Amino acid sequence: MNIINKNIDGGKAFDWGKASKDYAKFRDIYPPEFYNKIVERKLCVDGQTVLDIGTGTGVLPRNMYQYGAKWIGTDISEKQIEQAILLSKGMNIDYYTMPAEDLQFPDNSFDVITACQCFWYFEHERIMPKIYRMLKSDGRILVLYMAWLPFEDRIANASETLVLKYSPDWSGAGETIHPIFIPECYNERFELAYHEEYPINVHFTRESWNGRMKACRGIGASLSGDEINAWEQEHMKLLSEIAPDEFDILHYAAIAELKKI
């Protein structure tokens, strides 16, 4: 399903379904510290019901399933949900294909609603009242994010530069450590209870880093098959010249917890 947003990649269409198989294989990369930060906030744990919007291949529900919460995941892409179901075999996680703006769960259904790597895609004026309605009293929105730091990590910088060669309008480049932006409309019904931003190292091989970059919006979700193949050949050659067989990429992670008022 093609998505077009004038504020993202200069309005260039992208479809996460095109990258689903690579996404499933290469984007389940959050270190234990990322999940521990959530548990330390006493969120997404036993006794709670959690809705993960923009769930993709179910990375968050699958990795946090061990903490005992009941999870439901939704995503706009049918192919992403197909991968999530396959990867969640044996887990009691419910998945639905639907845009976040069309969520139709009953009032007071969830203790926590999570959004990981996807919050900026939503039409917030439409979705905020629905989130408010679906959350229980004292419920929480948990917004999560992790990105490499191209100005501090030379391998990330080189890979990002190559993405821009093939997708010059890609707006995912140039990340620095900063708090997650929360649109003003949330101030009407939520207050910021907590936020944190912290550096974090993520371990890769050349193959897995190539796969991670290939599964980004600027490559796998938007380029043609021939363009993806050309980029991948050039990227693997680049990595053979600048990167050891295994290495860490410096990222930062961010968390924003909004409390229903």
N, C-alpha and C positions, 0 to 999 in steps of 0.2 A: 504494500500500500504506500504510494508516494505521498510524502508530506512536504508541503511548501510553506515556509514561514519567511517573510521578508526580513526578519531580524536574525535569521540563522543562515549562514553561508550565502549571503546575498540573495536569498530566495531560491537557491538551487534545490531541486527536488532530491529527496533521499528516502530510502525504504529499508528499515532495519531487517525486514524479512530476507533481503538479498544477502545479508551478512550473518544469518542466524546460525549456520553450522560453525562458522569461524568464531562467532560470538560465544556459542556454547562451549567450544573447545579452549578458547584462549582468553576469555574475559572474566573467568572465575578466579580472580587474582588477589582479592583483599587479604592481607595478613591477619593473623589472630587478633592483633591489637585493635584493628578496625571494629571487630565484633565485640571485643571486650569493652570498648568505650560505650557501646549501646547497653550492654548488660549492667555496667556500673551505674547507669542512669535508671536501672530497674525497669527497663522497657523491653518489650518483645520477649517476655519470659512466661513461665508457667502461670496459668490462671488468666492470661490475657488473650483476647482475640485481636488479630492484626490484619489489616488490609495493606498490601503492597501494590501501589499503583505504578504503572510503568515497569512492571516486574521483569520484562525482558525474558531471559531464559531461567528465571526463578532463582537467581544467585542469592539474594538476601533470604528468602524463605528457606531454601535448602540448607544454607550454612547455619541458620539460626534455629532450625527445627529442633536441634538437640536441647535447646533451652526450655522447651515445653509449651510455647504459645501455640494457639490454633491460627494457622495462616491461610489467607486467601490472596491470590495474586491476579492482577488484571494487566492486560497490555493491548495496545492498538493493533499489534501485528499477530496475525494467526500463526505465522511460521515461528515466531518467538515463543508463543504459547505451546506449540507442538514440541519444541525442544525442551521447554520447562517441564512438560508432562513426562517426557522420556527420561529426563535427568532426575525426576522426583519419584521414580518408581519405589514403592514400599513406604512412602511418606504420605501421611494424611493431609495433603495440601490441595485445595481447590483452586483451579485456574479458569479464567474466563477471558475471552477475546472481546474487548470493548475499549473505546477511547475513554480517557479519564473524565472528560466532560459529560459522558453519558452514564456515569455510575448510577446505579439504581438499587442500592441496598437499603434496608429499613433504617428508620431513625434509631439512634442509640445502639448501633450494632458493634462498634469497635472501641477498644481501649486505646489503640495506637493506629495511625495511618502513616505509612512510610512511603518515601519517594527517594530512590537511590539513583543518581546519575541521570535524572530525567525532569527535575522540577521546572526547568526553564522552558520546557516544551508546552506546558499547559496554558490554557486560557483561564487565567486565575480569577477573573471576575465571574466566570461561570462556575468554576469548580469550588471556590472557597465556600460558598453557602452550602453546597452539597457535603463537603467535608465536615463542616460544622454540624450539620444535621445528623450525619452518620456516626459521629463520635459520641461516646458516652459523656456524662458530666465529668469534668476534670480530665477529659481525654487529651491526647497529645498528637500533634503532627511531628514526625521525625524526618528531616531532610538530610540526606547524606551525599557525600561527594568525595571523589579521589581523582587526582590528576598528576601527571608527571610535571617536573619543573624544568623547562627547556633552558632557562638562563643559568641554571645551577648544575645541570647534568649534560655533559658533552654528547653522549650517545643519544639521549632524548632530543637534544637540539638538532643533531644531524638528521635523525629520522623525521622530525617535524618539518624540517626544511624540505625534505624530499616529498612529504605529503603536500606541502604548499606548491611544489613544482607542478604537481598533477591536479591539484584543487586549489588554485590561488585565492578563491573566495571563502575557503574553509575558515570558519570563525572559532574553531576550537584551539587555535594556536596561541602561544604567548602567555600561558598561565603563570600567575604568581600567587603566593599565599595570601588569601583574603577571606573574610567571613562570607558565608552564603548569602546572596541577596534575597531578601524576602519582600515581595511586592506590598505596597501600602495598603491594599484592600484587606490584608490579613489583620491589620491593626484594629479593625472594627470589632473583631470577635475573638482574637487571640493575642496573647502576649508572649514575648520571647523569654522562655524560662532558662535557656542555657545555650551557649554556643562555644565551640572550641575548634581551633585549627592547629594542626601539628604535622611536622615532617615525618615521613615514613618511607622506609626502603622496601622495594619489591624486587624479588629475585626472578631472573629470567635466564633462559638459554637464547642463543641466536634465533632458533626456530620459534620459541614461544613469544619473544619480543616482536619478531616479524609478524606473527599471528595476531598479537595484541594491536599492533599498528594497522594491520590489514583490516581488522574488525572495527575500525573507527569510522565515524560518519563521513570523513573526507575521502575515504578509499572504498571499503567494501560496501557501504550503504548507498553510494552515489555514482561510482564510476562504472563504465562498461566492462565486460569481461576482458576484452583486449587491453584496456587501460589498467585494470587491476593486475593482469599478468605482467605487463611491462613494468609497472611500479614494483611488483614483488621481486622480479629479477634484479632490478637496480638496487632495491633495498637489501637483498641478501648479499649482493656484491659489496655494498657499502659496509655492512656489518662484518663481513669477513676481513675488511681492511682496518676497522676502527675498534672492534669489540672482541674480547676473549670469548671462549666457548660459553662461559657462564658469567653473569655480572648482576649487580644491583642497579636499579634505576631509582633515583631520588624522586619521590612523589610528595604531595601533601594531602592530608585528609581533612575533611571539615564536617562538622555536625551542627545542626540547628534544631532545637527542640521548642516547639510552639505549644503553649498551654491554652486550652479552651477556656474562655471566660464568660 
